[in-house]
Amino acid sequence: MNKFNVFLENKVLPIAGKIAGQRHLLALRDGIVLSMPLIIIGSIFLILGNLPIPGYSEFMTSVFGSNWVKKLNYPVDATFNIMGLVAAFGVSYHLAKHYKIDAVSAGVISVAAFLMATPFQIPFTPSNSHTEVLVTGGIPVDLMGSKGLFVALVIALLSTEIYRWILQKNLVIRMPDGVPPAVSKSFVALIPGFVIITLIWIIRLIVEITSVGSLHNLVSVILGKPLSTLGGSLGGSLVAEFMLLLLWSCGLHGNNIVGAGVMAPIWYGAMDENRIAFQNHEALPNIFTYQFFDIFINIGGSGATFALVLAMIFRAKSQQSKQLGKLAIGPAFFNINEPIIFGLPIVLNPLMIVPFIITPLITVTATYFGMRLGWVAKPAGIAVPWTMPPLISGYLATGGKISGAVMQLINIGIAFIVYYPFFKILDKQNLNVENETAVQETKINTVKDKSIKSI
């Protein structure tokens, strides 16, 4: 146990700390999260358009007409389909803030560069024909969403680094001191913006004369497909989950580093593909999405600690475990488990790290096969807030399928079985300490009583 602790502190923790502070990963995490409120808002309308209530569709048709679903999809398209556009600004903005340069100008240039990389063609079907044609001059909405997310992230990082480099070389136009700051900043951004947009334009022209066709296709081939294949596979997802939990075991926020920082583009893209299929009443293509992990695996928080809290409340013999369980049950209902991770603790606790890592790996595998075999509904692309209590969240995330709630209940049972033997050992240790303390206090009180009587 002590050797394992030393290994974590001396080997894993320094590396994990460097990863946690890596500026590009932090920018990716914070930039992508910028779109999360919009996605949740869009998900509310997505749920309203697909409520599994008998007679609901007929009622809505009678009140709002036959196109009511299409009208409800307007907010869905307006929120989900600008994910890439928001990320292009957000990632660049946060990276520029890290460099302490004008973040707004960097974000605006990044958005312009992202649009420069995008072919302005949209599919259109004339009313007198069933053949779809491409019309030049329109911004393709699908490339502004999850399909363009990888391009947005690459361009955001690249454009901000170029912007920073030009500022460092002082190759900018600086206005006199009397000029308003807003005007001065816009002139400072003039040369960096020109260089960045020109560079992306040249790259686009070169790519378009090849068989690849566009920068979106190029990034998809180089980055998108390999990463999506890795993140969409059971093996890749188990590796990602293991790394996430290992970081938590060292006291670092694994979700922010691995989930939001590395896997987010893959899981958000898969989520949006499922959302589109769900809207069109088609088979859902993906199992591993952001909701798969937030809703079905992280029940009670990372490590599936909701079951551990239940064990503390109903099976603990030591007062320490019982009291901590009572304090932690409220946050656990909303998937917040810092009281357990740092209060039990799990961090740098070799005994509890074992079930903390093993439990989610088992539930990932069980949930995957449940969905793969068709016993459990897949996540429908609905961005249920991660703080939604279990059972309710499983029902909503699968588009109103009871199997989602049942799978959550099964995962809680699996987690309880895995955690309980380890918790029993920890609880026994706590109970022994409490008993020894009680014996020592009794001895001290006895000595005091004798001293008082002798006086």
N, C-alpha and C positions, 0 to 999 in steps of 0.2 A: 504494500500500500504506500509506504513512504517513498520507495523508489519511483513508483508511478507518479506521485505528487511532484517529486523532484524533476522528473522527465517533463511534466506539463509546464512547470515553472521555468525551467532552464531552456527547453527546446521549443515547445509549442508556443508558449506565451509571447516570446520576442518576435517570432515570425508573424503570429496572428496580430500583434500590435501594429506591426508595419503595414500589414494588409488593411487593417481597420482605418489607418490614417492615410492611405493612398489617395491622393487628391482626385485622380480621375474616377476611381470607384465611388468616392463620396459624391462627386458631381453627377455621375450616372444615377446613383440612388436618389439624391434630392431632386434632380431634374425630372425623373420619371414620376416620382411621387406627386409632383406638381399637377399631374393630370388626374390623380386619384379622385378628388372631389367631383370632377365632371363625370367620371366613369360611374361613380355611385349614383349621381343624379340621373344619368341615362339609364341605369339599371332599374331605378324605381319605375320609370315609364315602360321599360321592357317587361317588368313584372305585371304592371297594369294591363299590358296588351296581351298577356298570356296567363291570366289567373285561372287555375283549374277548378272553377266553380260551376256546377251544372246550371245552365240557363244564363250564365254571365254574358257569353258571346251574343246570344239572341237579344238580351236586354240592351246591350251597348249598340247593337245594330238598329234596334227600334228607336233609340234615343238620338244617336249621332250619325246614322246612315251606314251604308255598307262599307264605306272607306274608313271607318273609325280606327282600324288597326294601322292603316297607313299614316293617318294623322298622328297617332300616338308614337309612331316611329320617327317623326320629325325631331323631337328632342334626343332620341337615341342616336340618330345619325349626327346631330350637331355636337354631341359630346364624345362618343366613341371614335368618330371619324376625324378627329383633330388630334389624336393622341401623339402622332409623330410630330406634328407642327408644334404642339406645346412642349414636347421633349426637346426639340431643336433649340427652342428658346431657353428652357429651364436648365438643361445640362450646361450650355454655354454660360448662362448667367451665374450659376453656382461655381463653375470652374474659374470664371473671371473674378468672382468675389474672393476666392481663395488666393488669387494672384494680386488682389487689391488694385485692380484696374476697373475701368468703367464697365460694370456688368450689364447695364441696359443696352449700351451700344454694341457690346459683344453679342448679346442675345439677339438683337435685331439683325445684325450682319449674318449670324448663323441661320436665322429664318430665311433671309434672302438667298443665302447660299444653298439651303435645302430646296427652295423653290427652283433655283437655277439648275439643280441636279435632276429635277422632275420633268419629264416630258408632258407638255400641256396638251394632252389629248384625252377625251372622255368618250366612252362608248355611247352610241345613240341609235335608237331604232325608229326610223320614220313611220308615221301613222299609216302610210300606204304600202308598207313593206314589213316583212318579218325578219329581214336581214340586218344584223347589227353592223354599224359602220363607226369608224373613229373620226371624231370631229376635233380639229385643231383649234386651240384657243381657250379651252376650258381646263380648270385645275381638276385632275382626277381625285375625287374624294377618297377613294380606297387607298391611294398612295399617301394621303395625309394622315391616315390612321395606322393600324398595326402593321400593314404591309410595308409602309415606308419607315418603320421605327428604326431598323438597323441603319439605314442610310442617314436618318436624322441624328442618331447617336454618333456615328463616325464623323459626319460633317461638323457637328457641334464641337467635338473634341479637337478636330483638325483646325477649324477656323479660329477657335479661341487660342490655340497654341501659336498660330501664325500672327494673330492680333497681338499677343503678348510679345512675341519676338520682335515685331516691328516697333512696338513701343520701347522695348529695351534698347534698340538701335537708334532710337529717337528720330526715326524717319517719318515724322508727322508734321502737320501744319499747326503751329501754336499761335493763338491770337493774343493781342495785347491784354494787359491786366484789366482794363476797363470794360472789356466785352463780357456780357452776361455768361455765367457758367454753362448754361444749357447750349448756347451757341458755340462756345469754346470747345465743349466736348464733341459736338457734332463735327467740327472741323478736324479735331484730333483723330476721329474715327474715319475720316475721308480716305486717306491713303491706305490704311489697313483694309477697309471695306472694299476699295477698288481692287487691291491685290487679291484678296480672297475670292471675290466674285469672278474676277478674270481667270484665276487659276481653276476654279470649278468649271467655268465655261469651257476652257481649253480641254480639260479632262473629259468633259461631256462630249465635246466634238470628236475627240479621239475614240472614245468608247462607241459612239454612234456609228462609226464607219466599220466597226467590227461586227461579228456575228452575235455578240452579246446584246447589243441594241441600246441599253441604257445603264446608267450608274446603279439604278435600283436592281436590275438583273445581275449586275456584276457583284454588288455587295451581297445579294441573296445567294449567289453561287459560292462566293468565297467565305462568307461568315454565316449567313442565315441558315442555309441547309445543314451544314455540319453541326452548328450549335443547336438548332432545333431538333435534329436527330438525337443528339446527346441528351438534351433536356427533356425530350419527349419519350425517352426510353426508360425502362425500369432501372437498368444498371446506372445510367447517368443520374437519374433522380435520387437513387440511393446514395451515390457518392456525394451529391450536392447536400442532401440531408445530413449525412454523416459529418461533413465539414462544418455545416451550420451548427450542429450540436456540439462538436468538438470545440468550436470557438466559444460557445456559451459556457462550456465547462471550464474555460479559462477566465471567465468573467467578461468576455467581449460579446457585443450584441450580434450574434450570428445571423439573425434575420436581416439586419441592415447591411452586413458585409456580403453574405452569400446570396440571400434572397433578393433584396432590393438592389444590391450592387452588381451582381453578376448574372443571376438567372432571370431577373425581371423582364428584360426584352423578350426572352423565349416564352416565359409563362404568360405574359400579357398578350403576345401575339397569338398563342394557342387559345387563350380566353376569348379573344375577339373572333377567331375563326369559329369557335363554338357558338358565340353570340349570333353571328350571321346565319349559321345553320339552324339555330333555334328559331330565329325570326322567320326563316323560310320553311319551317317544319320539316327539316331534313335531318338525317342521322348526324349526331355530333361526332366530329372527327378525332378529337383529342381527349385524353384522360388527364394528363398532367397539365394543369393550369394553376394560376395563383390561388384560385379558390380550392383546388384539390388539397393544397397544403394548409392554407389558412383555416379551412372549414372542417376537413376530415382528419387531418393529422395533428395540428396544433390545438387540440381540444384542451382548454385551460391554459394555453400558452405553449411555447416551444418545449418539446419533450413530453407533450401530452400529460401534463401534471395535474389535470382535473381529477383523475382517478387517485393520484397520490394524496390529494387533499381529502378526498372521501375516506381513504384509508386512515388518515390522521384523525378524522372526526369520529369515525365509527369503530375503529379497531385499536386505537392508541391506548396504552396503559400509563405512559408517562404524562405528567401534567404539561411539560414543555411541548410535546407533540400535539396534545389536545388543544392547547391554547393557540398555538401557531395555526393549526387547522381551522379553528373558528375565525381567526383573523384573516386567513387567506381565502376562505370559501367565497366571500363577496367578490373580490377581484377575479377569482378563478372562473366565476360564471360569465365574466366578460373577457376571458382569455388573457388575463394579466397575471403573470406568475412571478414577478420580481420578488414578492415576499417569500416565496418558496425557494427560488434560485439562490437568493442571497441570505435568507433567514434560516433555512433548514440547516446548513446550506447544501446546495448541489455543487456550486463553484468550488473547484479544487478539493472535492470530497470524493476520494476514489470509490467508496462504497456506493454512493448514489449516482455517480457518473455512469456506472455500468447500465442500470435500467434506464437512465435518462437518455442514453444513446440507443440502446437496443429497442426500446418500446416503439419509437417512431419508425424505425426500419421495418419492424414487423407489421405495423399498421399501414405503412406505405404499400408493402407487398400484398397484404390482405385486401386493402381497398382497391388496388390496381386489378387484382384478379376478379374481385367482385364486379367491377365495372367492365372489365374485358370480357367476362363470361355473360354479361347482360343481366346479372342478378341485381345490380345497383345502377341507378341512373347516373350518367356522367354530369359533371358541372356544365350548366347551360350557358356559361358566359355572363352570368349575372353577378355583378360585383357586390356581393353581400359584405357589409362592413365586418372587419375581423373581430370586432368586439361583440358581435351578435351572439347571444347564448346558444349553446349546443342544442340539437334537435330542431329548434326553429331555423337555425342557419342551414342545416343540412337539407331541410325541406325547401327552403327558398332557393338555395344555390343550385339545386337540380331542377328548378322550374316547377316546383310544386309536386315533387314525387316523394311519397312516404318512404321509399327505399333509402333516400338520402339521410333521413333521420334515423332509420334503423341501422344503417352502416355506422353512424356516429355512436350509437348505443353499443354496438358490437366492439368498436374501437376503444370505448371507455372500459368495457369488460376485459379486453385484451390487456390494456394498460394496467388495470387493477391487478390482474394475475401476475404480470411481470414485476410490477413495483413491490407487491406485498411482501415477498420473502426478504428483500433488501431493507424495506422499511421496518419489518419486524426486528431485524438485527439492530438497526439504528435506535428504534424505540426501546429495546431492551437495554442498550448502552445508556440511554438517557435515564431510564428508570433506575438502573444501578447507581448512577451518579446522584440522582435525587435521594435514593435510600441511604447512600453513604453520607450525603449532606445532612439528612435528617438525623442519622445516628450521631454525627459529630455535634450537631446543635443540641441534641439531648444530653450528651456528655458535658457540654459547656454549661448548659442550664443546671445540670446536677451539681457541678462544681460550684456554681454561683450560689445555689440554694444552700449548700453546705457551709460556704463562706459566710453567708448572711446569718445562718443559725449559730455559727461559732461566735459571731460578734455579739 
